[in-house]
Amino acid sequence: MRRLVIGAALALAFTCSARAADAPPLAQDPVVEARLVGIAEELRCLVCQNESLAGSRADLAEDLRREIRTLIRQGRTDQEVMDYLVARYGDFVRYRPPMKPTTYLLWLGPFVLLGGGLVALVAFLRRRTAPDAVALTADEQQRAAALLNNDKNP
């Protein structure tokens, strides 16, 4: 049994070390890569939608990062790159879309829903009535008093 455990541990160690490898360089120019990461952190992956473009492994995200690198190498500013992507994919591509008439619902919708929920809760609580109190007969009052006083006689 001991040899089996040692053999399994060695096999696991060798498979883990065999998979380890150096990561390939991301870009030849670290300045371009730093700008890419800064821009990609502000953008939403169009496939994953809950990940930034910088963290996504989707094929479309790879293509967009490649396109951003190309735009940066062409000499475009970060704002020009962002404007290009927004013009191409809409405000949805931004994690923080600007406040404008087409995004009012996006920005104000949660507050409207919260306010509506609070109004509905207050209306519900005001309409609610207390349950009618039922008067006990004399016999029931004596039995209740006996139960409260731990009296065993019914």
Legacy VTK file of the C-alpha trace (Angstrom):
# vtk DataFile Version 3.0
C-alpha trace
ASCII
DATASET POLYDATA
POINTS 154 float
0.000 0.000 0.000
2.866 2.308 0.876
4.518 1.733 -2.525
1.238 2.510 -4.273
0.914 5.863 -2.486
4.544 6.781 -3.207
4.156 5.727 -6.850
0.995 7.826 -7.243
2.684 10.850 -5.652
5.688 10.534 -7.984
3.455 10.136 -11.040
1.516 13.246 -10.045
4.708 15.214 -9.497
6.092 14.257 -12.905
2.868 15.090 -14.760
2.657 18.508 -13.098
6.252 19.331 -13.927
5.837 18.123 -17.506
2.960 20.593 -18.069
4.860 23.611 -16.735
6.269 25.817 -19.463
7.347 29.378 -19.963
4.618 31.738 -21.067
5.128 33.117 -24.567
5.837 36.841 -24.742
2.685 38.876 -25.264
4.154 41.659 -27.350
7.494 42.808 -28.601
6.944 46.305 -27.159
6.097 46.489 -23.424
4.744 50.054 -23.838
2.201 48.857 -26.405
1.268 45.958 -24.137
0.808 48.262 -21.134
-1.485 50.547 -23.145
-3.373 47.515 -24.444
-4.023 46.258 -20.931
-5.173 49.711 -19.809
-7.653 49.960 -22.671
-8.772 46.324 -22.484
-9.598 46.628 -18.774
-12.180 49.300 -19.664
-13.840 47.145 -22.336
-16.297 44.268 -22.001
-15.758 40.986 -23.802
-18.580 40.735 -26.315
-18.730 36.945 -25.951
-18.386 36.518 -22.175
-20.085 39.822 -21.220
-19.110 39.498 -17.559
-15.363 39.625 -18.178
-13.110 42.400 -19.275
-11.502 42.172 -22.667
-8.133 41.857 -20.922
-9.147 38.752 -18.968
-11.196 36.933 -21.582
-9.854 33.924 -23.477
-12.541 33.976 -26.183
-11.393 34.029 -29.804
-13.179 37.336 -30.422
-11.362 38.859 -27.444
-8.036 37.734 -28.923
-9.002 39.348 -32.243
-10.010 42.599 -30.531
-6.767 42.738 -28.539
-4.837 42.176 -31.766
-6.812 44.998 -33.381
-6.139 47.304 -30.428
-2.401 46.546 -30.704
-2.548 47.461 -34.401
-4.326 50.741 -33.660
-1.803 51.607 -30.943
1.098 50.900 -33.300
-0.554 53.194 -35.864
-0.146 56.019 -33.360
-3.745 56.383 -32.186
-4.399 57.673 -28.685
-6.228 55.621 -26.079
-9.343 57.765 -26.568
-9.227 57.285 -30.351
-8.970 53.518 -29.889
-11.907 53.573 -27.463
-13.962 55.750 -29.843
-13.202 53.372 -32.726
-14.423 50.348 -30.759
-17.530 52.169 -29.499
-18.357 53.269 -33.044
-17.988 49.691 -34.215
-19.706 47.806 -31.346
-21.779 50.431 -29.516
-21.705 51.634 -25.919
-22.280 48.077 -24.703
-18.575 47.342 -25.232
-17.680 49.784 -22.428
-17.874 48.775 -18.807
-18.799 52.356 -17.898
-20.970 53.672 -20.725
-21.504 57.451 -20.873
-24.676 59.049 -19.549
-26.762 59.928 -22.603
-30.385 59.395 -23.688
-29.719 55.935 -25.097
-28.217 54.749 -21.799
-30.598 56.428 -19.310
-32.395 53.153 -18.688
-29.079 51.416 -18.075
-27.995 53.995 -15.501
-31.340 54.803 -13.891
-33.148 51.465 -14.276
-31.880 49.901 -11.029
-32.927 52.984 -9.032
-36.367 53.018 -10.667
-36.833 49.333 -9.839
-35.674 49.880 -6.249
-38.030 52.843 -5.816
-40.934 50.892 -7.298
-40.231 47.995 -4.983
-40.170 50.272 -1.939
-43.466 51.924 -2.969
-45.070 48.501 -3.443
-43.777 47.333 -0.049
-45.112 50.419 1.748
-48.497 50.069 0.001
-48.664 46.393 0.953
-47.783 47.080 4.588
-50.380 49.880 4.870
-53.200 47.780 3.396
-52.434 44.899 5.678
-54.798 44.714 8.699
-54.159 43.172 12.053
-55.857 39.805 12.556
-59.114 39.984 14.462
-58.679 39.154 18.116
-60.933 36.347 19.281
-62.286 36.672 22.802
-61.867 33.589 24.979
-64.706 32.111 26.980
-64.374 31.899 30.740
-63.579 28.172 30.534
-60.857 28.773 27.908
-59.361 31.559 30.033
-59.129 29.197 33.028
-57.449 26.497 30.910
-54.976 29.031 29.493
-54.133 30.319 32.975
-53.632 26.759 34.165
-51.298 25.999 31.263
-49.325 29.156 31.915
-48.990 28.314 35.602
-47.945 24.741 34.766
-51.032 23.444 36.493
-51.705 19.829 35.493
-55.462 19.933 36.127
-57.541 20.516 32.985
LINES 1 155
154 0 1 2 3 4 5 6 7 8 9 10 11 12 13 14 15 16 17 18 19 20 21 22 23 24 25 26 27 28 29 30 31 32 33 34 35 36 37 38 39 40 41 42 43 44 45 46 47 48 49 50 51 52 53 54 55 56 57 58 59 60 61 62 63 64 65 66 67 68 69 70 71 72 73 74 75 76 77 78 79 80 81 82 83 84 85 86 87 88 89 90 91 92 93 94 95 96 97 98 99 100 101 102 103 104 105 106 107 108 109 110 111 112 113 114 115 116 117 118 119 120 121 122 123 124 125 126 127 128 129 130 131 132 133 134 135 136 137 138 139 140 141 142 143 144 145 146 147 148 149 150 151 152 153
